[in-house]
Every structure is written in C-alpha cells, then in structure tokens.
Amino acid sequence: QDALQKLASTPEGPALRSFLSEHESAVGKLKSRVEGLGGEPSRSSGPWGVWSKAVERSSQFFGREVALRALKNGEEIGAADYEQALSNRNLSEDVKAMIESDLLPRQRQHVALLEEIISRM
C-alpha cells in the first residue's frame, strides 16, 4: 500500500495495484485456512511491512527504479518463503497445493514483471 501510494501515478501504478490485490487475496486465503484449523492468524505485516517501509523511503530519496528494485527483492523473498513452506513436512497437502497452484506462481509473476519493468528503465 505504501509503495502504491508513492508510485500510483507512475506507469507502474496499474501493475502495483494488481500486486496489492493479489497479495490481499493471498492473505485472505491463508487467513481463512489458519482460522479453519482453529488458529489465530498473525496481525503483523511481518517482512512485507519492512519492505513496504523500505520502498517508501527509497522512492522518496532515490526515485522509482530503486523503489521498484526494493519491491522486486521483497517479492523474491516472498517466493522463497513459499518455496520453503513447500518443504515443510507438517504442512497439509491442501495448503501445499494452494501454494503450488496459486500463491507461488503469482509471486513469480510479480518478480518477472518487475524485472521487465526495471529493464525498460
């Protein structure tokens, strides 16, 4: 959200709005699954909150490209987190399937699109 506020009026704005929507969808799916298992979802933004603050600061001082590189780095970390989760033997098969078929591919798409945007700058 912070990155989108800073970059909304740039050519990258539509892609960032899409990323935000997809991340919100992923949060909803994961939250629903945790609650379905009787757990309490985290209320913290965790690593994503850290990255959004970094993007906000970088876009203020260093411009769009640095902000987009910070976003790409955050997306890569998210993809790595999903990949690591897939190796967890305690993770249910339905959650693994959700990660493999939906969450991880979207994360990888975000990385690829950010790479493409950055390469055109």
LOKOLKE-28556 format. One record per residue (C-alpha): y, x, z. Coordinates in steps of 0.05 Angstrom, whole numbers, padded with zeros to 5 digits, always signed. Example, Ala and Ser with C-alpha at 12.3 -4.5 7.8 and 13.67 -1.06 7.14 Angstrom:
<rs>
-00090+00246+00156;-00021+00273+00143;
</rs>
This chain:
<rs>
+00000+00000+00000;+00048+00056+00017;+00034+00092-00048;+00042+00028-00087;+00109+00014-00054;+00134+00083-00077;+00103+00081-00146;+00104+00007-00164;+00158+00012-00216;+00127+00073-00250;+00079+00069-00309;+00023+00078-00259;+00041+00016-00219;-00009-00032-00252;-00067+00016-00241;-00047+00026-00168;-00043-00049-00158;-00113-00054-00186;-00138+00001-00140;-00108-00034-00080;-00141-00100-00098;-00208-00066-00107;-00202-00029-00041;-00184-00094-00006;-00246-00126-00038;-00290-00068-00014;-00262-00074+00057;-00277-00149+00056;-00349-00138+00033;-00362-00083+00084;-00328-00122+00140;-00369-00183+00124;-00433-00142+00125;-00416-00110+00192;-00399-00177+00223;-00464-00207+00194;-00502-00154+00232;-00465-00172+00296;-00420-00111+00295;-00345-00104+00303;-00310-00075+00241;-00262-00018+00252;-00189-00039+00254;-00166+00031+00237;-00149+00052+00166;-00183+00119+00182;-00178+00172+00128;-00146+00124+00079;-00087+00116+00126;-00078+00190+00130;-00079+00196+00054;-00030+00139+00044;+00019+00173+00090;+00009+00239+00053;+00022+00204-00013;+00084+00170+00014;+00112+00237+00038;+00093+00274-00025;+00124+00222-00071;+00189+00225-00033;+00195+00300-00036;+00154+00324-00095;+00150+00267-00145;+00099+00225-00180;+00049+00278-00201;+00039+00305-00131;+00032+00235-00104;-00020+00218-00157;-00058+00282-00142;-00059+00264-00069;-00086+00195-00087;-00139+00226-00131;-00160+00271-00074;-00166+00211-00028;-00207+00173-00080;-00254+00234-00086;-00263+00235-00011;-00279+00161-00012;-00331+00172-00067;-00362+00229-00026;-00365+00184+00035;-00402+00131-00005;-00450+00184-00033;-00462+00210+00038;-00476+00139+00063;-00530+00131+00009;-00569+00188+00041;-00568+00154+00109;-00639+00130+00123;-00614+00079+00172;-00571+00043+00121;-00603-00022+00097;-00626-00027+00025;-00578-00084+00010;-00518-00043+00033;-00543+00016-00008;-00549-00029-00068;-00478-00054-00058;-00452+00017-00054;-00492+00039-00115;-00476-00021-00159;-00405-00037-00139;-00367+00007-00090;-00384+00076-00114;-00376+00061-00189;-00306+00032-00175;-00288+00093-00134;-00310+00139-00190;-00269+00097-00240;-00208+00107-00197;-00218+00182-00197;-00228+00183-00273;-00166+00141-00286;-00123+00183-00240;-00149+00246-00276;-00129+00214-00342;-00060+00194-00318;-00047+00263-00288;-00070+00299-00352;-00019+00259-00392;+00039+00281-00347;
</rs>
